[in-house]
Amino acid sequence: MKEKIKLPPALAAGGEKLRINSKAAAKTALLSLCYGAAAYFLGGAELLFETAPLGLAFVCSVTANVPAAALGLLLAAALSGGQAVIYVSGVTVAVGFRYALSYALHKENIGFPSLKDGVPARMAAAAAGGFTVSFIRIIYGGFRYYDLLAAVFFILCCEGAVYAYSACLDRENGYTQKYEAGVAAFMFSAVTACGGASLFGVSVSSVAAFLMTLYAGRKGGAMRGAVIGFLCGAATDLTLCPTFGAVGFLCGLFMPFASYIGVIFSLCAGLFVITYTGGLDALIGALPEAAIAAGVFLPLDYFGVLGKIRLFGITVKKRRTDAAYLSDRAALEAEELDIRRLSDAMRSLSELTADLSAAERSADTEELARMCAGAYAAICSECDGKDGCPAFKAEAGVNVFERTGAALYEKKTASERDMPGIYQKNCARIGDAVVKINVCFAKLSEDRAKNDKTAVISKDAEAFAAFLDRIYASGAGRAEESERDSALLKNALYADVFDGPPVVCGKRKKYITAVTDDALKLRRAANDIVKSFEASLSERLTAPEIETDGKTAILRCETRPRYVCDAAKAERTKENEIINGDTAFYLRGREDLFFGAVCDGMGSGRDAALSSKLSGVITEKLLHAGCGAEDALRLLNHIIKQKRAECFSTFDMIRVDLLDGQAEFYKCGAAPSLVLRDGKVYRLASHTPPVGVMNELSAEKIKLTLKDGDVALLMSDGVADASENSDWLTALLSDLDNTSPENVAETVIAEAERRSGRKDDMSVLAVRIREI
């Protein structure tokens, strides 16, 4: 058997700290490796005049892991052949200059291995390193004009690259044009560094150029795609600038329709340009490279990998979409918070009044002792042997019965052992006295319970708190974003019209919010946009609602119901009565839910009408406020139960989810319900007590999936008694299969009245579900 050893807190905390430090060390090592690899990679990128200034520019641009980047560049310089000494000297001077200048400016605030120097200091270090490289090369080359031109180019290129790289690496620049220029410089440098490399006869630089151009078009739009395409073409071969520029532009232009459309169309156009300018041989050479780029790009985009790489200003726009979404969410959460606070307040009130109720119901020990003394005195006065009884002659005061009163207070009952000692020894009727005391205590407790108003308040507050909790729970999901559904809209048709992907909220019902600066385009394409959202989500959506302030436009839509319920009711009053004791109602509640109910008050006339009206009005208001069906019935049962007079009511309710047609029948002592489908009648019966009879609600829920054309019939006992054990109602409903709910309700109640007379109140509610 293995035993689990529990570490002392100090050791456990130490182990956790060690684990965290290990993670940090691994992360630091990985970043250092990446910086070193990037410097090594760029150090081999050769430009004009046989110079390689990009590696030195990168080392002078980074602020983190400077030694790692320097080591990577030194390794590249060492493997460069005859120019190893030149570049090693340049790297050493540049890095030394950076640290020396940082120490001179910041002194004790200097960090290692990271630096906090500004862009001018980095450019100065690059100039020092570039001058060193150029000076040594001029000496080694014998003072040639070629080396002088190379020196000028090296220093200028190094300075420009440091400025561009720094704009990208310094994240405080945000997603500005300056930052995006730095991204373009890195892309150009990466393609240049791949120059000359091939794999199985395929140019690595061309594949990289295609990939970066497609990414720029997909994530940055047509203009960014064109610019990056020209730069990647220049890095590969100057003659390919038009080709890659066209690929980037067309990719950004057609990508909003679908990724594969933009990729295929832009690559085909690029290959056409290559064929036109270079002939069939150029096409054959570029075809594998374009195919490989498409084969790599499309899966990465489909599985969302490219979405996690944010190099352009999309992140800023995404924040704007989030701002609109968060504005709606904040309003919903504020409303939900108010409901939650009110619920907590009601629950606190319930607990407080419950404590007060317990205090009011419980008599203190002194009062109980007086009651015991009085009860014993009554027994003694009826005793025949009281004249010679020592207990009778003793003073039966409050102090004598303190022990008995304490026992009643603690145990709620008393026994002979709890009686005073003098009575235990001498009283012949002590058993009768104990019974008398317990009976008096029970009556005292009952009287206090009847007069205890705080108990009712406590139960009311508790029921109301449960009602608020239900409303809170039903609305809490509306503000919660569905990441899965939001991801589905990322590649929807016209998705790039918006400043960032649309946001989808809600679980059962979807709410979509999207923001754009192009209000005119949004208005023209709004219906097509919603149709594309429907295709992506496989949901039916409402017509778009557009809000605009002249600059920014917000599109909102939500799940559209699949069904609608047409309802009608018919009523008849009992003979010789002027008030119908039944109540029928129907309403469309929140979140596309339909409710209908028939309440039948016990008896007839005024009292029955009072019970049914009370049940109907309370339930209707609760459902309209957003309360769930079950919670509304529980709260109704509690309210009716608190009435002193008998007030019972049967309750038959139907709840229909208009999004999918799911129906639930709730029956509390109600007559059977009927469902008419395709000429056949189905009977839904239950045996449960009416509302208000039991302390806890006793109801039966029957689930059923309705479909287009179904008719549900809810009726009171007056109609059900006329139809029970007979086939006339089934035959009648079969003939009413395709008629309106008004005709169904009126025909059924008229026939029930003809067959049985008006021996009882009659009410019928007919509900037809219709697909829209």
C-alpha positions in Angstrom: 0.0 0.0 0.0 1.3 3.4 -1.0 1.2 6.3 1.4 1.0 9.8 0.3 3.5 12.0 2.2 2.5 15.5 3.1 5.3 18.0 2.9 5.7 20.7 5.5 4.5 24.1 4.3 8.1 25.5 4.1 9.2 22.6 1.9 6.1 22.8 -0.2 6.6 26.5 -0.8 10.3 26.0 -1.6 9.4 23.4 -4.2 6.9 25.7 -5.8 9.5 28.5 -6.0 12.0 26.1 -7.6 9.5 25.0 -10.2 8.7 28.6 -11.1 12.3 29.5 -11.3 13.0 26.5 -13.6 10.2 27.7 -15.9 11.7 31.2 -16.0 15.2 29.8 -16.7 13.8 27.6 -19.6 12.0 30.6 -21.1 15.1 32.8 -20.8 17.2 30.1 -22.5 14.8 29.7 -25.3 14.6 33.4 -26.0 18.4 33.7 -25.9 18.6 30.8 -28.5 16.1 32.6 -30.7 18.0 35.9 -30.6 21.2 34.1 -31.4 19.7 32.2 -34.3 18.2 35.4 -35.7 21.5 37.2 -35.5 23.3 34.2 -37.1 20.6 34.0 -39.9 20.8 37.8 -40.7 24.6 37.8 -40.4 24.7 35.7 -43.6 22.5 38.0 -45.7 24.8 39.5 -48.3 23.8 42.7 -50.0 25.5 45.0 -52.5 29.3 45.4 -52.7 29.7 42.0 -50.9 28.6 43.5 -47.6 26.4 41.9 -44.8 25.3 44.8 -42.6 21.9 43.3 -41.4 23.4 41.1 -38.7 25.3 44.0 -37.1 22.2 46.2 -37.3 20.1 43.5 -35.5 22.7 43.2 -32.7 22.7 47.0 -32.3 18.8 47.1 -32.3 17.9 44.5 -29.7 17.6 45.6 -26.1 17.1 42.1 -24.6 19.6 39.2 -24.8 22.3 41.4 -26.4 25.1 38.9 -25.6 23.2 36.0 -27.1 22.6 38.0 -30.3 26.3 39.0 -30.4 27.4 35.4 -30.0 25.1 34.4 -32.9 26.6 37.1 -35.1 30.2 36.2 -34.1 29.5 32.6 -35.1 28.2 33.7 -38.5 31.3 35.9 -38.9 33.7 33.1 -37.9 32.2 30.9 -40.6 32.3 33.7 -43.3 35.7 32.8 -44.5 38.2 35.6 -45.3 36.1 38.3 -43.7 35.9 36.7 -40.3 38.4 39.1 -38.6 36.6 42.1 -40.1 33.1 41.2 -38.8 34.3 39.9 -35.5 36.1 43.3 -34.9 33.0 45.2 -35.9 30.7 43.2 -33.6 33.1 43.6 -30.7 33.4 47.4 -31.1 29.6 47.8 -31.5 28.6 45.8 -28.5 31.4 47.3 -26.4 30.3 50.8 -27.5 26.7 50.1 -26.5 27.6 48.9 -23.0 30.1 51.7 -22.4 27.7 54.3 -23.6 24.9 52.8 -21.4 27.2 52.8 -18.4 28.2 56.4 -19.0 24.6 57.6 -19.3 22.9 55.3 -16.7 25.8 54.1 -14.5 24.3 52.0 -11.7 21.0 51.6 -13.6 22.6 49.6 -16.4 21.2 46.1 -16.9 22.9 42.9 -18.0 22.3 41.2 -20.4 19.5 43.6 -21.4 20.0 47.3 -22.2 17.7 50.3 -22.0 19.5 52.7 -24.4 17.5 54.7 -26.9 17.5 54.6 -30.7 20.1 57.3 -31.1 22.6 55.4 -28.9 22.0 52.2 -30.9 22.5 54.0 -34.1 25.8 55.5 -32.7 26.9 52.0 -31.8 26.0 50.8 -35.3 28.0 53.6 -36.8 31.0 52.7 -34.6 30.8 49.0 -35.6 30.2 49.9 -39.3 33.1 52.2 -39.4 35.4 49.5 -37.8 34.3 47.0 -40.4 34.7 49.4 -43.3 38.1 50.7 -42.1 39.6 47.2 -41.7 38.2 46.2 -45.1 39.7 49.2 -46.8 43.1 48.4 -45.3 42.8 44.7 -46.2 41.7 45.6 -49.8 44.5 48.0 -50.6 42.5 51.2 -50.5 40.3 50.5 -53.5 37.4 52.8 -54.6 35.2 49.7 -54.5 35.8 49.2 -50.8 35.2 52.9 -50.2 31.8 52.7 -51.9 31.2 49.5 -49.9 32.0 51.3 -46.7 29.5 54.1 -47.4 26.8 51.6 -48.3 27.5 49.4 -45.2 27.3 52.3 -42.8 24.2 53.9 -44.4 22.4 50.5 -44.7 23.3 49.6 -41.1 22.0 52.9 -39.8 18.7 52.6 -41.7 18.2 48.9 -40.6 18.9 49.8 -36.9 16.2 52.5 -37.1 13.7 50.2 -38.8 14.4 47.2 -36.5 14.2 49.3 -33.4 10.8 50.7 -34.4 9.5 47.1 -34.6 11.3 45.7 -31.5 10.3 48.6 -29.2 6.7 47.6 -28.5 5.8 51.0 -27.0 5.4 52.2 -30.6 2.3 50.1 -30.8 0.8 49.2 -34.2 1.8 52.4 -35.9 3.1 53.1 -39.4 6.6 53.3 -37.9 6.2 49.8 -36.4 4.8 48.4 -39.6 7.8 49.8 -41.5 10.0 47.8 -39.1 8.0 44.7 -39.8 8.5 45.2 -43.5 12.2 45.6 -43.0 12.4 42.3 -41.1 10.5 40.5 -43.8 12.8 41.9 -46.5 15.8 40.9 -44.4 14.4 37.4 -43.8 13.9 36.8 -47.5 17.4 38.2 -48.3 19.0 35.9 -45.7 17.5 32.9 -47.6 19.1 34.0 -50.8 21.0 31.2 -52.6 19.6 28.5 -50.3 17.7 25.7 -52.0 16.1 22.5 -50.9 15.7 19.7 -53.5 16.1 22.2 -56.2 13.5 24.6 -54.8 14.5 28.2 -53.9 13.9 28.7 -50.2 13.9 32.5 -50.6 11.1 32.3 -53.2 9.0 30.1 -51.0 9.6 32.5 -48.1 8.7 35.5 -50.3 5.4 33.9 -51.4 4.5 33.0 -47.8 5.2 36.5 -46.4 3.4 38.2 -49.3 0.3 36.0 -48.8 0.4 36.7 -45.1 0.6 40.4 -45.6 -2.3 40.3 -48.1 -4.4 38.1 -45.8 -3.8 40.0 -42.5 -2.9 43.5 -43.7 -5.1 44.1 -46.8 -4.4 44.8 -50.4 -2.1 47.8 -50.0 0.1 46.2 -47.3 0.2 43.0 -49.4 1.4 45.0 -52.5 4.1 46.8 -50.5 5.4 43.7 -48.8 5.2 41.9 -52.2 7.5 44.5 -53.9 10.0 44.3 -51.0 10.0 40.5 -51.0 10.4 40.5 -54.8 13.3 42.9 -54.5 14.9 40.6 -51.9 14.6 37.6 -54.2 15.2 39.1 -57.7 14.5 42.6 -58.8 12.7 41.3 -61.9 10.1 39.6 -59.6 8.9 42.8 -57.9 5.8 43.2 -60.2 5.0 39.5 -59.7 5.0 39.5 -55.9 3.4 43.0 -55.8 0.5 41.6 -57.8 0.2 38.5 -55.6 0.0 40.6 -52.4 -2.5 43.1 -53.8 -4.8 40.5 -55.3 -4.6 38.3 -52.2 -5.7 41.2 -50.0 -8.4 42.1 -52.5 -10.0 38.7 -52.7 -9.2 37.2 -49.3 -12.5 38.5 -47.7 -14.4 36.0 -49.8 -12.4 33.0 -48.6 -8.8 32.2 -47.9 -8.5 29.6 -50.6 -10.0 32.0 -53.2 -7.6 34.7 -52.4 -4.6 32.4 -52.4 -5.4 30.5 -55.6 -6.4 33.6 -57.5 -3.4 35.7 -56.5 -0.9 32.9 -57.1 -2.4 32.2 -60.5 -2.2 35.9 -61.4 1.5 36.0 -60.2 2.4 32.9 -62.3 0.7 34.6 -65.3 2.9 37.6 -64.8 6.0 35.4 -64.5 5.1 33.6 -67.7 4.5 36.8 -69.5 7.8 38.3 -68.5 10.1 35.3 -68.3 8.5 32.7 -70.5 7.6 29.1 -70.0 10.9 28.2 -68.3 10.3 30.8 -65.6 6.8 29.4 -65.0 8.2 25.9 -64.6 10.8 27.2 -62.1 8.3 29.2 -60.1 5.4 26.7 -60.1 6.8 24.3 -57.3 7.6 27.3 -55.1 4.1 28.7 -55.4 2.5 25.3 -54.8 4.6 24.7 -51.7 3.8 28.2 -50.4 0.0 27.6 -50.9 0.3 24.1 -49.3 1.9 25.6 -46.2 -0.2 28.8 -46.0 -3.7 27.4 -46.3 -3.5 24.8 -43.5 -1.9 27.4 -41.2 -4.7 29.8 -41.9 -7.4 27.2 -41.6 -6.3 26.0 -38.2 -5.9 29.5 -36.9 -2.1 29.5 -36.5 -1.7 32.7 -38.5 -4.4 34.4 -36.4 -2.0 34.2 -33.4 0.8 36.0 -35.3 -0.1 39.7 -35.3 2.3 41.9 -37.2 0.0 44.6 -38.5 -2.6 47.1 -37.1 -5.3 44.5 -36.8 -4.8 44.3 -33.1 -5.7 47.9 -32.7 -8.9 47.4 -34.7 -9.6 44.3 -32.7 -9.5 46.4 -29.6 -12.2 48.6 -31.0 -14.4 45.6 -31.7 -13.8 44.5 -28.1 -14.7 48.0 -26.9 -18.1 47.8 -28.5 -18.6 44.3 -27.3 -17.4 45.1 -23.8 -19.6 48.2 -23.7 -22.6 45.9 -24.2 -21.2 43.4 -21.8 -20.6 46.0 -19.1 -24.2 47.2 -19.3 -25.5 43.6 -19.0 -23.1 42.8 -16.1 -24.1 46.0 -14.3 -27.7 45.0 -14.6 -26.9 41.5 -13.5 -24.9 42.8 -10.6 -27.8 44.9 -9.4 -30.0 41.8 -9.5 -27.4 39.8 -7.6 -27.1 42.5 -4.9 -30.8 42.7 -4.5 -30.9 38.9 -4.3 -28.3 38.9 -1.6 -30.1 41.7 0.3 -33.3 39.6 0.2 -31.5 36.5 1.4 -30.0 38.5 4.3 -33.4 39.8 5.2 -34.7 36.2 5.1 -32.0 35.0 7.5 -32.5 38.0 9.8 -36.3 37.6 10.0 -35.8 33.8 10.5 -33.7 34.5 13.5 -36.3 37.0 14.8 -39.0 34.5 14.2 -37.2 31.9 16.2 -36.7 34.4 19.0 -40.4 35.3 18.9 -41.6 31.8 18.9 -39.4 30.7 21.8 -40.4 31.7 25.3 -37.6 32.4 27.8 -37.0 30.1 30.8 -38.7 32.4 33.3 -41.9 32.5 31.3 -41.8 28.7 30.9 -41.2 28.3 34.7 -44.4 30.4 35.4 -46.3 28.3 32.9 -45.1 25.1 34.7 -46.1 26.5 38.1 -49.6 27.3 36.8 -50.1 23.9 35.2 -49.0 22.1 38.4 -51.3 24.3 40.5 -54.2 23.3 38.3 -53.4 19.6 38.8 -53.0 20.0 42.6 -56.3 21.8 42.9 -58.1 18.8 41.5 -56.2 16.2 43.7 -58.2 14.5 46.5 -55.1 14.0 48.7 -53.9 17.6 48.6 -54.7 18.3 52.2 -52.0 15.9 53.5 -49.5 16.3 50.6 -46.2 18.0 51.5 -45.8 19.1 47.9 -49.2 20.9 48.0 -48.3 22.7 51.2 -44.9 23.8 49.7 -44.8 27.1 47.8 -45.1 26.4 44.0 -43.3 29.5 42.9 -41.3 30.3 39.8 -38.0 29.5 41.4 -39.1 26.0 42.1 -39.8 25.2 38.4 -36.6 26.8 36.9 -35.3 23.4 36.2 -38.4 22.3 34.4 -38.6 25.6 32.3 -34.9 25.1 31.3 -35.7 21.6 30.1 -38.6 22.8 28.0 -36.4 25.6 26.5 -33.7 23.1 25.6 -35.5 19.9 24.7 -39.0 21.2 23.9 -40.4 18.6 26.2 -40.4 17.8 29.9 -40.2 14.5 31.8 -40.6 13.4 35.5 -36.8 13.7 35.9 -37.1 17.4 35.1 -39.6 18.1 37.9 -38.6 19.6 41.3 -37.4 17.0 43.8 -40.2 17.6 46.3 -42.8 16.6 43.7 -40.9 13.6 42.5 -40.9 12.2 46.0 -44.4 13.1 47.3 -46.7 13.8 44.3 -49.0 10.9 43.3 -50.1 12.6 40.1 -46.7 13.7 38.8 -47.4 11.9 35.5 -50.6 13.9 34.9 -48.7 17.1 35.8 -46.0 16.3 33.2 -48.6 15.7 30.5 -50.4 19.0 31.5 -47.1 20.9 31.3 -46.2 19.5 27.8 -49.7 20.3 26.5 -49.5 23.8 27.8 -46.1 24.2 26.2 -47.4 23.0 22.8 -50.4 25.4 22.9 -48.1 28.3 23.8 -45.8 27.4 20.9 -48.8 27.1 18.5 -50.2 30.5 19.6 -46.8 32.2 19.1 -46.5 30.6 15.7 -49.9 31.9 14.6 -49.0 35.4 15.6 -45.5 35.3 14.1 -45.5 37.6 11.2 -41.7 37.6 10.8 -41.8 33.9 9.7 -44.0 34.8 6.7 -41.6 37.7 5.9 -38.7 35.4 6.1 -40.2 32.9 3.7 -41.4 35.6 1.3 -37.8 37.1 1.2 -36.3 33.7 0.6 -38.7 32.9 -2.2 -38.1 36.3 -3.8 -34.3 35.8 -3.5 -34.6 32.5 -5.4 -36.7 34.3 -8.0 -34.0 36.9 -8.5 -31.3 34.2 -8.7 -33.2 32.6 -11.5 -33.4 35.8 -13.5 -29.7 36.4 -12.8 -28.8 32.9 -14.1 -30.9 33.2 -17.2 -29.2 36.5 -18.2 -25.7 35.7 -17.1 -24.9 33.7 -20.3 -25.9 36.5 -22.6 -22.8 38.6 -21.9 -20.4 35.6 -22.1 -18.4 35.4 -25.3 -18.5 32.1 -27.2 -14.9 31.8 -28.5 -15.8 28.9 -30.8 -18.6 30.8 -32.5 -16.5 34.0 -32.7 -13.7 32.0 -34.4 -16.2 30.7 -37.0 -17.0 34.2 -38.1 -13.4 35.1 -38.5 -13.3 33.8 -42.1 -16.9 34.5 -42.9 -17.8 36.4 -46.1 -17.2 40.2 -45.7 -15.6 39.6 -42.3 -12.7 41.9 -43.2 -15.2 44.8 -43.6 -15.1 45.0 -39.8 -12.3 46.3 -37.6 -11.5 42.9 -36.2 -13.5 39.6 -36.0 -17.2 39.9 -35.0 -17.9 38.9 -31.4 -20.6 36.2 -30.6 -22.1 36.0 -27.2 -24.7 33.8 -25.6 -25.2 30.0 -25.2 -28.8 29.1 -26.1 -29.4 32.2 -28.1 -26.5 34.0 -30.0 -25.9 37.7 -30.0 -23.5 39.1 -32.6 -21.7 42.5 -32.5 -19.3 43.9 -35.1 -17.7 47.3 -35.7 -16.4 49.1 -38.8 -15.4 52.5 -39.9 -16.9 52.0 -43.4 -20.5 52.8 -42.5 -21.6 53.2 -46.2 -20.2 49.8 -47.2 -21.8 48.2 -44.2 -25.2 49.5 -45.0 -25.0 48.3 -48.6 -23.8 44.8 -47.7 -25.5 44.3 -44.4 -28.0 41.7 -45.5 -25.3 39.7 -47.4 -23.1 39.9 -44.3 -25.8 38.5 -42.1 -26.4 35.7 -44.6 -22.7 34.8 -44.4 -22.9 34.8 -40.6 -25.9 32.4 -40.9 -23.9 30.1 -43.1 -20.9 30.1 -40.7 -22.9 29.6 -37.5 -25.7 27.4 -39.0 -28.1 29.7 -37.3 -31.1 31.7 -38.4 -30.4 35.4 -37.6 -32.5 38.5 -37.4 -32.3 41.4 -39.9 -29.2 43.5 -39.1 -29.5 46.5 -36.8 -26.9 49.2 -37.5 -26.0 52.0 -35.1 -23.7 54.8 -36.3 -22.3 58.1 -35.0 -21.2 59.3 -38.4 -17.8 57.6 -38.2 -18.1 54.3 -36.6 -20.9 51.8 -37.4 -21.9 48.9 -35.2 -23.8 45.9 -36.6 -25.9 43.8 -34.3 -28.0 40.7 -35.0 -29.2 37.7 -33.0 -30.6 34.3 -33.4 -34.0 34.4 -35.1 -36.8 32.1 -33.8 -37.7 29.2 -36.0 -41.3 29.0 -34.8 -44.1 31.2 -33.7 -47.1 30.3 -31.6 -50.6 31.5 -32.5 -52.9 31.3 -29.5 -56.6 31.9 -28.6 -58.8 31.3 -25.6 -62.5 30.8 -25.1 -64.5 30.9 -21.8 -68.0 30.1 -20.5 -69.3 30.9 -17.0 -71.2 28.4 -14.9 -74.9 28.6 -15.0 -76.4 31.1 -12.5 -72.9 32.6 -11.8 -71.7 36.0 -13.0 -67.9 35.4 -12.6 -65.8 32.8 -14.3 -63.7 30.8 -11.8 -61.2 30.0 -14.5 -58.3 32.1 -15.8 -56.5 31.6 -19.1 -53.6 33.6 -20.4 -50.7 33.4 -22.9 -47.6 35.6 -23.6 -44.3 35.7 -25.4 -41.6 36.0 -22.7 -37.9 36.9 -22.9 -35.4 35.0 -24.9 -38.0 33.8 -27.5 -40.1 31.6 -25.1 -43.8 31.3 -25.3 -46.0 30.6 -22.3 -49.7 29.7 -22.0 -51.7 28.5 -19.0 -55.2 27.7 -17.7 -55.9 28.1 -13.9 -59.0 26.6 -12.4 -60.0 27.9 -9.0 -61.5 25.3 -6.6 -65.2 25.6 -6.7 -67.0 28.3 -8.6 -68.1 31.9 -8.5 -66.3 34.6 -6.6 -64.0 32.4 -4.4 -62.9 30.3 -7.3 -62.3 33.4 -9.4 -60.2 34.9 -6.7 -58.0 31.8 -6.5 -57.6 31.5 -10.3 -57.1 35.2 -10.9 -54.5 35.4 -8.2 -52.6 32.4 -9.7 -52.9 33.7 -13.3 -51.9 37.3 -12.6 -48.9 36.4 -10.4 -47.6 33.8 -12.7 -48.0 35.9 -15.8 -46.1 38.8 -14.3 -43.3 36.5 -13.1 -42.9 34.9 -16.5 -43.0 38.3 -18.2 -40.2 39.5 -15.8 -38.0 36.6 -16.9 -38.6 34.1 -14.2 -38.4 30.4 -15.2 -41.6 28.3 -15.3 -40.6 26.0 -12.4 -39.5 28.9 -10.2 -42.7 30.9 -11.0 -44.8 27.9 -9.9 -42.8 27.5 -6.7 -43.2 31.2 -5.8 -46.9 31.0 -6.6 -47.3 27.9 -4.4 -45.5 29.8 -1.5 -47.7 32.9 -1.9 -51.0 31.0 -2.0 -49.9 28.8 1.0 -49.4 31.9 3.1 -53.1 32.9 2.8 -55.1 32.1 5.9 -58.3 31.1 4.0 -58.3 28.0 1.7 -57.2 29.2 -1.8 -56.4 26.4 -4.1 -56.1 26.4 -7.9 -55.2 23.8 -10.5 -52.6 25.0 -12.9 -51.9 23.8 -16.5 -49.1 25.5 -18.3 -47.2 25.0 -21.6 -43.7 26.5 -22.3 -42.5 26.5 -25.9 -38.9 27.3 -27.0 -39.4 29.1 -30.2 -35.8 28.5 -31.3 -36.1 24.7 -31.6 -39.8 23.8 -30.9 -39.1 22.0 -27.6 -42.3 22.1 -25.4 -42.8 21.5 -21.7 -46.1 20.9 -20.0 -46.4 21.7 -16.3 -49.4 20.2 -14.6 -50.6 20.8 -11.0 -53.9 19.0 -10.4 -54.9 20.1 -13.9 -57.1 18.3 -16.4 -55.5 16.4 -19.2 -53.9 18.4 -22.1 -54.3 17.3 -25.7 -51.9 17.6 -28.7 -53.3 17.5 -32.2 -50.9 16.3 -34.9 -51.7 15.2 -38.4 -55.3 14.3 -37.5 -54.3 12.3 -34.4 -55.0 13.4 -30.8 -52.5 12.6 -28.0 -53.5 12.9 -24.4 -51.1 14.2 -21.7 -52.4 13.5 -18.2 -51.0 13.8 -14.6 -52.1 13.1 -11.1 -50.7 15.9 -8.9 -52.3 18.2 -6.2 -53.4 21.8 -7.0 -51.2 24.7 -6.2 -51.3 25.8 -2.6 -52.2 22.5 -1.1 -48.7 21.2 -0.2 -45.9 23.1 1.5 -43.6 22.2 -1.3 -44.7 22.4 -4.9 -45.8 19.1 -6.4 -45.9 19.4 -10.2 -45.3 17.1 -13.1 -43.3 18.2 -16.2 -43.9 16.5 -19.5 -41.5 17.2 -22.4 -42.5 17.0 -26.0 -41.0 18.2 -29.3 -43.6 20.1 -31.3 -43.4 20.6 -35.1 -45.0 22.8 -37.7 -48.9 22.6 -37.5 -49.2 21.0 -34.1 -52.0 22.3 -31.9 -51.9 22.1 -28.1 -55.2 22.3 -26.2 -55.2 23.2 -22.5 -58.6 23.1 -20.7 -60.3 23.4 -17.3 -62.2 20.7 -15.5 -65.6 21.9 -16.9 -64.5 21.0 -20.5 -62.5 17.9 -19.5 -65.4 16.4 -17.6 -67.6 16.8 -20.7 -65.0 15.0 -22.8 -63.8 12.3 -20.5 -64.4 8.7 -21.6 -65.8 9.9 -24.9 -64.6 10.0 -28.5 -66.4 13.1 -29.5 -63.5 15.5 -28.7 -61.0 13.4 -30.7 -63.3 13.3 -33.7 -64.0 17.0 -33.4 -60.3 18.0 -33.2 -59.5 15.7 -36.2 -61.8 17.9 -38.2 -60.2 21.1 -36.9 -56.7 20.1 -37.9 -56.1 23.0 -40.3 -58.2 25.7 -38.7 -57.2 28.7 -36.7 -56.7 28.5 -32.9 -59.7 30.9 -32.4 -61.9 28.4 -34.3 -60.5 25.4 -32.4 -61.0 27.0 -28.9 -64.5 28.3 -29.7 -65.7 25.1 -31.4 -64.4 22.9 -28.6 -66.0 24.9 -25.8 -69.3 25.3 -27.7 -69.6 21.5 -28.2 -68.7 20.9 -24.5 -71.4 23.3 -23.5 -73.9 21.6 -25.7 -73.2 18.2 -24.4 -73.0 18.9 -20.6 -74.6 22.3 -20.2 -72.9 24.9 -18.0 -72.5 22.7 -14.9 -69.1 24.2 -14.3 -66.9 27.1 -15.5 -65.2 26.3 -18.8 -62.0 27.6 -20.3 -60.0 26.4 -23.3 -56.6 27.7 -24.6 -55.6 26.6 -28.1 -52.0 27.0 -29.2 -50.8 26.3 -32.8 -47.0 26.2 -33.5 -46.0 27.4 -36.9 -42.6 27.4 -38.6 -41.5 30.7 -40.1 
